Amino acid sequence: MRNNHLAALFSKHADLDARLRSEASRPNPDFAVLNRLKKEKLRIKENIFSLK
């Protein structure tokens, strides 16, 4: 069960990374969205390392 949770967190982290790259590459990126995505990505990364 722990491995499934860890895999889900890695998947969410990768999804957020893709969304961040997409938003940042727009001509006029929304910095509020970028900041929210970065914070969420960091929260997930912290969860991943707390489980390892």
All heavy atoms as TSV, in Angstrom:
chain	resi	resn	atom	element	x	y	z
A	1	MET	N	N	0.832	-1.197	0.000
A	1	MET	CA	C	0.000	0.000	0.000
A	1	MET	C	C	0.867	1.248	0.000
A	1	MET	O	O	0.545	2.222	-0.671
A	1	MET	CB	C	-0.918	-0.010	1.218
A	1	MET	CG	C	-1.817	1.178	1.246
A	1	MET	SD	S	-3.406	0.733	1.861
A	1	MET	CE	C	-3.813	2.173	2.767
A	2	ARG	N	N	1.951	1.222	0.761
A	2	ARG	CA	C	2.840	2.382	0.818
A	2	ARG	C	C	3.443	2.657	-0.557
A	2	ARG	O	O	3.589	3.808	-0.961
A	2	ARG	CB	C	3.923	2.138	1.857
A	2	ARG	CG	C	4.882	3.274	1.999
A	2	ARG	CD	C	5.880	3.003	3.086
A	2	ARG	NE	N	6.929	3.997	3.026
A	2	ARG	CZ	C	7.952	4.037	3.829
A	2	ARG	NH1	N	8.052	3.142	4.777
A	2	ARG	NH2	N	8.862	4.956	3.713
A	3	ASN	N	N	3.795	1.577	-1.287
A	3	ASN	CA	C	4.369	1.755	-2.627
A	3	ASN	C	C	3.365	2.387	-3.577
A	3	ASN	O	O	3.746	3.185	-4.428
A	3	ASN	CB	C	4.858	0.414	-3.174
A	3	ASN	CG	C	6.130	-0.048	-2.490
A	3	ASN	OD1	O	6.873	0.749	-1.943
A	3	ASN	ND2	N	6.365	-1.341	-2.510
A	4	ASN	N	N	2.086	2.017	-3.447
A	4	ASN	CA	C	1.053	2.626	-4.287
A	4	ASN	C	C	0.935	4.115	-3.997
A	4	ASN	O	O	0.794	4.927	-4.917
A	4	ASN	CB	C	-0.298	1.955	-4.061
A	4	ASN	CG	C	-0.344	0.548	-4.615
A	4	ASN	OD1	O	0.450	0.185	-5.467
A	4	ASN	ND2	N	-1.264	-0.239	-4.109
A	5	HIS	N	N	0.975	4.472	-2.721
A	5	HIS	CA	C	0.879	5.881	-2.329
A	5	HIS	C	C	2.086	6.652	-2.854
A	5	HIS	O	O	1.945	7.763	-3.390
A	5	HIS	CB	C	0.775	5.989	-0.808
A	5	HIS	CG	C	0.605	7.382	-0.312
A	5	HIS	ND1	N	-0.466	8.186	-0.665
A	5	HIS	CD2	C	1.380	8.141	0.505
A	5	HIS	CE1	C	-0.341	9.360	-0.086
A	5	HIS	NE2	N	0.769	9.359	0.625
A	6	LEU	N	N	3.260	6.056	-2.725
A	6	LEU	CA	C	4.481	6.694	-3.200
A	6	LEU	C	C	4.442	6.872	-4.721
A	6	LEU	O	O	4.801	7.930	-5.236
A	6	LEU	CB	C	5.696	5.856	-2.785
A	6	LEU	CG	C	7.056	6.510	-2.815
A	6	LEU	CD1	C	7.086	7.791	-1.992
A	6	LEU	CD2	C	8.110	5.550	-2.318
A	7	ALA	N	N	3.963	5.867	-5.422
A	7	ALA	CA	C	3.841	5.956	-6.880
A	7	ALA	C	C	2.860	7.062	-7.274
A	7	ALA	O	O	3.100	7.797	-8.239
A	7	ALA	CB	C	3.397	4.618	-7.456
A	8	ALA	N	N	1.770	7.181	-6.541
A	8	ALA	CA	C	0.791	8.233	-6.825
A	8	ALA	C	C	1.401	9.613	-6.602
A	8	ALA	O	O	1.157	10.543	-7.382
A	8	ALA	CB	C	-0.446	8.048	-5.958
A	9	LEU	N	N	2.190	9.745	-5.549
A	9	LEU	CA	C	2.844	11.032	-5.285
A	9	LEU	C	C	3.842	11.381	-6.396
A	9	LEU	O	O	3.904	12.533	-6.834
A	9	LEU	CB	C	3.541	11.009	-3.927
A	9	LEU	CG	C	2.637	11.032	-2.701
A	9	LEU	CD1	C	3.458	10.831	-1.432
A	9	LEU	CD2	C	1.854	12.326	-2.622
A	10	PHE	N	N	4.616	10.395	-6.846
A	10	PHE	CA	C	5.552	10.643	-7.949
A	10	PHE	C	C	4.798	11.053	-9.213
A	10	PHE	O	O	5.247	11.942	-9.943
A	10	PHE	CB	C	6.407	9.399	-8.229
A	10	PHE	CG	C	7.643	9.310	-7.381
A	10	PHE	CD1	C	7.767	8.318	-6.430
A	10	PHE	CD2	C	8.681	10.212	-7.541
A	10	PHE	CE1	C	8.900	8.219	-5.650
A	10	PHE	CE2	C	9.836	10.134	-6.765
A	10	PHE	CZ	C	9.939	9.132	-5.816
A	11	SER	N	N	3.674	10.432	-9.461
A	11	SER	CA	C	2.866	10.767	-10.626
A	11	SER	C	C	2.331	12.192	-10.529
A	11	SER	O	O	2.379	12.954	-11.510
A	11	SER	CB	C	1.709	9.774	-10.751
A	11	SER	OG	O	0.890	10.111	-11.827
A	12	LYS	N	N	1.824	12.569	-9.362
A	12	LYS	CA	C	1.324	13.936	-9.173
A	12	LYS	C	C	2.451	14.950	-9.330
A	12	LYS	O	O	2.270	16.024	-9.909
A	12	LYS	CB	C	0.695	14.081	-7.786
A	12	LYS	CG	C	-0.637	13.404	-7.645
A	12	LYS	CD	C	-1.184	13.600	-6.250
A	12	LYS	CE	C	-2.470	12.831	-6.048
A	12	LYS	NZ	N	-2.999	12.991	-4.690
A	13	HIS	N	N	3.632	14.603	-8.805
A	13	HIS	CA	C	4.786	15.493	-8.894
A	13	HIS	C	C	5.161	15.716	-10.360
A	13	HIS	O	O	5.410	16.850	-10.787
A	13	HIS	CB	C	5.958	14.891	-8.105
A	13	HIS	CG	C	7.115	15.807	-7.946
A	13	HIS	ND1	N	8.139	15.847	-8.854
A	13	HIS	CD2	C	7.406	16.708	-6.981
A	13	HIS	CE1	C	9.025	16.735	-8.454
A	13	HIS	NE2	N	8.610	17.283	-7.325
A	14	ALA	N	N	5.174	14.642	-11.139
A	14	ALA	CA	C	5.504	14.743	-12.562
A	14	ALA	C	C	4.443	15.559	-13.313
A	14	ALA	O	O	4.773	16.366	-14.190
A	14	ALA	CB	C	5.632	13.356	-13.170
A	15	ASP	N	N	3.182	15.360	-12.959
A	15	ASP	CA	C	2.095	16.114	-13.586
A	15	ASP	C	C	2.238	17.614	-13.289
A	15	ASP	O	O	2.091	18.444	-14.187
A	15	ASP	CB	C	0.742	15.608	-13.091
A	15	ASP	CG	C	-0.413	16.372	-13.713
A	15	ASP	OD1	O	-0.482	16.431	-14.958
A	15	ASP	OD2	O	-1.244	16.908	-12.944
A	16	LEU	N	N	2.531	17.932	-12.045
A	16	LEU	CA	C	2.711	19.344	-11.684
A	16	LEU	C	C	3.908	19.942	-12.415
A	16	LEU	O	O	3.863	21.107	-12.834
A	16	LEU	CB	C	2.891	19.488	-10.170
A	16	LEU	CG	C	1.622	19.317	-9.359
A	16	LEU	CD1	C	1.954	19.219	-7.873
A	16	LEU	CD2	C	0.668	20.459	-9.597
A	17	ASP	N	N	4.969	19.164	-12.572
A	17	ASP	CA	C	6.146	19.641	-13.293
A	17	ASP	C	C	5.786	19.972	-14.740
A	17	ASP	O	O	6.188	21.015	-15.262
A	17	ASP	CB	C	7.251	18.582	-13.232
A	17	ASP	CG	C	8.588	19.132	-13.672
A	17	ASP	OD1	O	8.960	20.232	-13.234
A	17	ASP	OD2	O	9.263	18.450	-14.471
A	18	ALA	N	N	5.009	19.114	-15.365
A	18	ALA	CA	C	4.575	19.358	-16.746
A	18	ALA	C	C	3.686	20.597	-16.824
A	18	ALA	O	O	3.820	21.410	-17.750
A	18	ALA	CB	C	3.834	18.139	-17.288
A	19	ARG	N	N	2.785	20.752	-15.866
A	19	ARG	CA	C	1.904	21.924	-15.851
A	19	ARG	C	C	2.707	23.205	-15.629
A	19	ARG	O	O	2.406	24.250	-16.225
A	19	ARG	CB	C	0.830	21.758	-14.791
A	19	ARG	CG	C	-0.198	20.696	-15.187
A	19	ARG	CD	C	-1.149	20.339	-14.082
A	19	ARG	NE	N	-1.877	21.493	-13.580
A	19	ARG	CZ	C	-2.571	21.481	-12.441
A	19	ARG	NH1	N	-2.643	20.387	-11.708
A	19	ARG	NH2	N	-3.202	22.563	-12.041
A	20	LEU	N	N	3.727	23.125	-14.779
A	20	LEU	CA	C	4.594	24.284	-14.545
A	20	LEU	C	C	5.318	24.679	-15.839
A	20	LEU	O	O	5.368	25.870	-16.186
A	20	LEU	CB	C	5.635	23.962	-13.475
A	20	LEU	CG	C	5.296	24.322	-12.057
A	20	LEU	CD1	C	6.246	23.642	-11.087
A	20	LEU	CD2	C	5.330	25.815	-11.856
A	21	ARG	N	N	5.891	23.716	-16.523
A	21	ARG	CA	C	6.598	24.007	-17.775
A	21	ARG	C	C	5.650	24.606	-18.803
A	21	ARG	O	O	6.003	25.560	-19.500
A	21	ARG	CB	C	7.260	22.748	-18.320
A	21	ARG	CG	C	8.538	22.361	-17.604
A	21	ARG	CD	C	9.331	21.313	-18.375
A	21	ARG	NE	N	8.515	20.168	-18.755
A	21	ARG	CZ	C	8.404	19.044	-18.051
A	21	ARG	NH1	N	9.057	18.925	-16.923
A	21	ARG	NH2	N	7.652	18.059	-18.484
A	22	SER	N	N	4.448	24.057	-18.875
A	22	SER	CA	C	3.469	24.559	-19.829
A	22	SER	C	C	3.076	26.003	-19.524
A	22	SER	O	O	3.030	26.846	-20.419
A	22	SER	CB	C	2.227	23.660	-19.805
A	22	SER	OG	O	1.232	24.167	-20.644
A	23	GLU	N	N	2.790	26.275	-18.269
A	23	GLU	CA	C	2.400	27.635	-17.877
A	23	GLU	C	C	3.550	28.612	-18.089
A	23	GLU	O	O	3.354	29.727	-18.573
A	23	GLU	CB	C	1.947	27.651	-16.420
A	23	GLU	CG	C	1.466	29.002	-15.934
A	23	GLU	CD	C	0.205	29.502	-16.630
A	23	GLU	OE1	O	-0.651	28.677	-17.012
A	23	GLU	OE2	O	0.071	30.729	-16.778
A	24	ALA	N	N	4.761	28.205	-17.748
A	24	ALA	CA	C	5.923	29.094	-17.874
A	24	ALA	C	C	6.250	29.401	-19.332
A	24	ALA	O	O	6.813	30.460	-19.629
A	24	ALA	CB	C	7.128	28.467	-17.182
A	25	SER	N	N	5.890	28.488	-20.238
A	25	SER	CA	C	6.224	28.704	-21.640
A	25	SER	C	C	5.189	29.551	-22.372
A	25	SER	O	O	5.404	29.907	-23.533
A	25	SER	CB	C	6.385	27.355	-22.349
A	25	SER	OG	O	5.144	26.688	-22.429
A	26	ARG	N	N	4.090	29.871	-21.708
A	26	ARG	CA	C	3.077	30.732	-22.334
A	26	ARG	C	C	3.650	32.133	-22.529
A	26	ARG	O	O	4.529	32.568	-21.776
A	26	ARG	CB	C	1.842	30.826	-21.441
A	26	ARG	CG	C	1.040	29.552	-21.400
A	26	ARG	CD	C	-0.196	29.666	-20.551
A	26	ARG	NE	N	-0.786	30.999	-20.631
A	26	ARG	CZ	C	-1.664	31.471	-19.770
A	26	ARG	NH1	N	-2.066	30.760	-18.752
A	26	ARG	NH2	N	-2.155	32.678	-19.905
A	27	PRO	N	N	3.137	32.882	-23.518
A	27	PRO	CA	C	3.631	34.252	-23.731
A	27	PRO	C	C	3.460	35.149	-22.496
A	27	PRO	O	O	4.342	35.939	-22.185
A	27	PRO	CB	C	2.786	34.760	-24.892
A	27	PRO	CG	C	2.320	33.535	-25.590
A	27	PRO	CD	C	2.187	32.477	-24.533
A	28	ASN	N	N	2.347	35.030	-21.799
A	28	ASN	CA	C	2.103	35.815	-20.588
A	28	ASN	C	C	1.705	34.861	-19.464
A	28	ASN	O	O	0.526	34.716	-19.152
A	28	ASN	CB	C	0.987	36.842	-20.808
A	28	ASN	CG	C	1.396	37.922	-21.776
A	28	ASN	OD1	O	2.492	38.445	-21.679
A	28	ASN	ND2	N	0.531	38.246	-22.713
A	29	PRO	N	N	2.698	34.233	-18.834
A	29	PRO	CA	C	2.355	33.271	-17.786
A	29	PRO	C	C	1.674	33.940	-16.604
A	29	PRO	O	O	1.949	35.100	-16.281
A	29	PRO	CB	C	3.698	32.668	-17.387
A	29	PRO	CG	C	4.731	33.621	-17.867
A	29	PRO	CD	C	4.131	34.386	-19.006
A	30	ASP	N	N	0.775	33.216	-15.996
A	30	ASP	CA	C	0.073	33.686	-14.798
A	30	ASP	C	C	0.947	33.338	-13.593
A	30	ASP	O	O	1.073	32.168	-13.211
A	30	ASP	CB	C	-1.293	33.009	-14.700
A	30	ASP	CG	C	-2.130	33.543	-13.559
A	30	ASP	OD1	O	-1.554	34.097	-12.598
A	30	ASP	OD2	O	-3.364	33.399	-13.632
A	31	PHE	N	N	1.548	34.351	-12.990
A	31	PHE	CA	C	2.492	34.112	-11.907
A	31	PHE	C	C	1.815	33.590	-10.644
A	31	PHE	O	O	2.429	32.860	-9.871
A	31	PHE	CB	C	3.314	35.377	-11.625
A	31	PHE	CG	C	4.251	35.695	-12.756
A	31	PHE	CD1	C	3.967	36.715	-13.636
A	31	PHE	CD2	C	5.397	34.946	-12.953
A	31	PHE	CE1	C	4.811	37.003	-14.707
A	31	PHE	CE2	C	6.258	35.210	-14.005
A	31	PHE	CZ	C	5.961	36.244	-14.891
A	32	ALA	N	N	0.567	33.893	-10.462
A	32	ALA	CA	C	-0.177	33.337	-9.327
A	32	ALA	C	C	-0.329	31.827	-9.501
A	32	ALA	O	O	-0.168	31.057	-8.550
A	32	ALA	CB	C	-1.532	34.009	-9.183
A	33	VAL	N	N	-0.623	31.407	-10.718
A	33	VAL	CA	C	-0.743	29.975	-11.008
A	33	VAL	C	C	0.617	29.301	-10.839
A	33	VAL	O	O	0.717	28.222	-10.251
A	33	VAL	CB	C	-1.307	29.743	-12.428
A	33	VAL	CG1	C	-1.222	28.276	-12.831
A	33	VAL	CG2	C	-2.734	30.242	-12.518
A	34	LEU	N	N	1.660	29.933	-11.352
A	34	LEU	CA	C	3.007	29.366	-11.213
A	34	LEU	C	C	3.372	29.178	-9.743
A	34	LEU	O	O	3.893	28.124	-9.360
A	34	LEU	CB	C	4.045	30.261	-11.896
A	34	LEU	CG	C	4.080	30.234	-13.413
A	34	LEU	CD1	C	5.057	31.275	-13.938
A	34	LEU	CD2	C	4.442	28.856	-13.922
A	35	ASN	N	N	3.104	30.178	-8.931
A	35	ASN	CA	C	3.430	30.077	-7.510
A	35	ASN	C	C	2.629	28.979	-6.827
A	35	ASN	O	O	3.164	28.226	-6.011
A	35	ASN	CB	C	3.210	31.413	-6.802
A	35	ASN	CG	C	4.299	32.401	-7.113
A	35	ASN	OD1	O	5.427	32.024	-7.381
A	35	ASN	ND2	N	3.960	33.676	-7.078
A	36	ARG	N	N	1.343	28.863	-7.175
A	36	ARG	CA	C	0.501	27.825	-6.577
A	36	ARG	C	C	1.010	26.439	-6.963
A	36	ARG	O	O	1.119	25.549	-6.124
A	36	ARG	CB	C	-0.952	28.002	-7.018
A	36	ARG	CG	C	-1.901	26.994	-6.392
A	36	ARG	CD	C	-3.329	27.181	-6.885
A	36	ARG	NE	N	-3.463	27.132	-8.330
A	36	ARG	CZ	C	-3.501	26.004	-9.047
A	36	ARG	NH1	N	-3.411	24.847	-8.467
A	36	ARG	NH2	N	-3.645	26.060	-10.354
A	37	LEU	N	N	1.355	26.262	-8.235
A	37	LEU	CA	C	1.867	24.975	-8.699
A	37	LEU	C	C	3.203	24.633	-8.037
A	37	LEU	O	O	3.442	23.482	-7.659
A	37	LEU	CB	C	2.013	24.975	-10.222
A	37	LEU	CG	C	0.718	25.012	-11.027
A	37	LEU	CD1	C	1.014	25.235	-12.508
A	37	LEU	CD2	C	-0.092	23.754	-10.820
A	38	LYS	N	N	4.067	25.626	-7.891
A	38	LYS	CA	C	5.364	25.395	-7.245
A	38	LYS	C	C	5.190	24.982	-5.792
A	38	LYS	O	O	5.874	24.070	-5.310
A	38	LYS	CB	C	6.233	26.653	-7.319
A	38	LYS	CG	C	6.793	26.913	-8.689
A	38	LYS	CD	C	7.606	28.196	-8.701
A	38	LYS	CE	C	8.130	28.513	-10.079
A	38	LYS	NZ	N	8.936	29.750	-10.083
A	39	LYS	N	N	4.283	25.633	-5.085
A	39	LYS	CA	C	4.034	25.282	-3.686
A	39	LYS	C	C	3.472	23.875	-3.560
A	39	LYS	O	O	3.869	23.105	-2.681
A	39	LYS	CB	C	3.084	26.286	-3.033
A	39	LYS	CG	C	3.734	27.609	-2.751
A	39	LYS	CD	C	2.753	28.585	-2.127
A	39	LYS	CE	C	3.404	29.942	-1.955
A	39	LYS	NZ	N	2.475	30.913	-1.372
A	40	GLU	N	N	2.552	23.524	-4.455
A	40	GLU	CA	C	1.963	22.182	-4.431
A	40	GLU	C	C	3.023	21.131	-4.754
A	40	GLU	O	O	3.085	20.080	-4.121
A	40	GLU	CB	C	0.804	22.102	-5.425
A	40	GLU	CG	C	0.119	20.766	-5.456
A	40	GLU	CD	C	-0.637	20.420	-4.192
A	40	GLU	OE1	O	-0.887	21.316	-3.359
A	40	GLU	OE2	O	-0.989	19.243	-4.031
A	41	LYS	N	N	3.876	21.424	-5.724
A	41	LYS	CA	C	4.946	20.500	-6.093
A	41	LYS	C	C	5.902	20.302	-4.923
A	41	LYS	O	O	6.310	19.167	-4.633
A	41	LYS	CB	C	5.687	21.030	-7.323
A	41	LYS	CG	C	6.707	20.088	-7.878
A	41	LYS	CD	C	7.353	20.660	-9.129
A	41	LYS	CE	C	8.571	19.868	-9.503
A	41	LYS	NZ	N	9.354	20.502	-10.541
A	42	LEU	N	N	6.238	21.364	-4.230
A	42	LEU	CA	C	7.118	21.266	-3.069
A	42	LEU	C	C	6.467	20.465	-1.951
A	42	LEU	O	O	7.120	19.631	-1.312
A	42	LEU	CB	C	7.485	22.665	-2.566
A	42	LEU	CG	C	8.404	22.724	-1.347
A	42	LEU	CD1	C	9.723	22.015	-1.624
A	42	LEU	CD2	C	8.645	24.161	-0.939
A	43	ARG	N	N	5.171	20.662	-1.729
A	43	ARG	CA	C	4.463	19.914	-0.688
A	43	ARG	C	C	4.490	18.419	-0.992
A	43	ARG	O	O	4.751	17.599	-0.106
A	43	ARG	CB	C	3.018	20.399	-0.569
A	43	ARG	CG	C	2.252	19.765	0.580
A	43	ARG	CD	C	0.795	20.180	0.581
A	43	ARG	NE	N	0.061	19.708	-0.572
A	43	ARG	CZ	C	-0.392	18.450	-0.713
A	43	ARG	NH1	N	-0.189	17.568	0.215
A	43	ARG	NH2	N	-1.054	18.112	-1.795
A	44	ILE	N	N	4.284	18.077	-2.249
A	44	ILE	CA	C	4.321	16.663	-2.644
A	44	ILE	C	C	5.724	16.107	-2.501
A	44	ILE	O	O	5.909	14.984	-2.022
A	44	ILE	CB	C	3.765	16.493	-4.078
A	44	ILE	CG1	C	2.265	16.763	-4.070
A	44	ILE	CG2	C	4.070	15.104	-4.626
A	44	ILE	CD1	C	1.612	16.797	-5.427
A	45	LYS	N	N	6.730	16.880	-2.880
A	45	LYS	CA	C	8.117	16.433	-2.743
A	45	LYS	C	C	8.447	16.164	-1.277
A	45	LYS	O	O	9.101	15.165	-0.955
A	45	LYS	CB	C	9.060	17.500	-3.319
A	45	LYS	CG	C	10.515	17.107	-3.296
A	45	LYS	CD	C	11.351	18.197	-3.927
A	45	LYS	CE	C	12.810	17.847	-3.927
A	45	LYS	NZ	N	13.614	18.908	-4.533
A	46	GLU	N	N	7.989	17.033	-0.388
A	46	GLU	CA	C	8.215	16.822	1.039
A	46	GLU	C	C	7.521	15.554	1.526
A	46	GLU	O	O	8.069	14.807	2.339
A	46	GLU	CB	C	7.739	18.033	1.836
A	46	GLU	CG	C	8.609	19.255	1.640
A	46	GLU	CD	C	8.020	20.522	2.239
A	46	GLU	OE1	O	6.814	20.541	2.573
A	46	GLU	OE2	O	8.770	21.500	2.346
A	47	ASN	N	N	6.320	15.284	1.010
A	47	ASN	CA	C	5.607	14.058	1.369
A	47	ASN	C	C	6.364	12.834	0.888
A	47	ASN	O	O	6.454	11.826	1.593
A	47	ASN	CB	C	4.192	14.039	0.797
A	47	ASN	CG	C	3.251	14.963	1.522
A	47	ASN	OD1	O	3.494	15.332	2.663
A	47	ASN	ND2	N	2.178	15.346	0.872
A	48	ILE	N	N	6.919	12.905	-0.313
A	48	ILE	CA	C	7.678	11.783	-0.858
A	48	ILE	C	C	8.873	11.479	0.036
A	48	ILE	O	O	9.110	10.319	0.407
A	48	ILE	CB	C	8.139	12.075	-2.308
A	48	ILE	CG1	C	6.941	12.062	-3.263
A	48	ILE	CG2	C	9.202	11.082	-2.764
A	48	ILE	CD1	C	7.239	12.592	-4.663
A	49	PHE	N	N	9.634	12.502	0.401
A	49	PHE	CA	C	10.828	12.280	1.209
A	49	PHE	C	C	10.497	11.865	2.630
A	49	PHE	O	O	11.296	11.182	3.266
A	49	PHE	CB	C	11.737	13.511	1.184
A	49	PHE	CG	C	12.514	13.598	-0.090
A	49	PHE	CD1	C	12.184	14.520	-1.066
A	49	PHE	CD2	C	13.570	12.747	-0.345
A	49	PHE	CE1	C	12.884	14.601	-2.249
A	49	PHE	CE2	C	14.286	12.798	-1.526
A	49	PHE	CZ	C	13.943	13.742	-2.479
A	50	SER	N	N	9.336	12.232	3.125
A	50	SER	CA	C	8.960	11.785	4.464
A	50	SER	C	C	8.584	10.297	4.486
A	50	SER	O	O	8.645	9.657	5.522
A	50	SER	CB	C	7.805	12.626	5.009
A	50	SER	OG	O	6.594	12.309	4.349
A	51	LEU	N	N	8.207	9.751	3.334
A	51	LEU	CA	C	7.843	8.344	3.239
A	51	LEU	C	C	9.028	7.438	2.962
A	51	LEU	O	O	8.939	6.231	3.172
A	51	LEU	CB	C	6.781	8.140	2.149
A	51	LEU	CG	C	5.418	8.743	2.428
A	51	LEU	CD1	C	4.525	8.588	1.206
A	51	LEU	CD2	C	4.778	8.083	3.639
A	52	LYS	N	N	10.103	7.991	2.463
A	52	LYS	CA	C	11.281	7.167	2.116
A	52	LYS	C	C	12.046	6.767	3.332
A	52	LYS	O	O	12.013	7.234	4.364
A	52	LYS	CB	C	12.189	7.909	1.140
A	52	LYS	CG	C	11.620	7.914	-0.257
A	52	LYS	CD	C	12.636	8.454	-1.196
A	52	LYS	CE	C	12.208	8.221	-2.621
A	52	LYS	NZ	N	13.191	8.622	-3.580
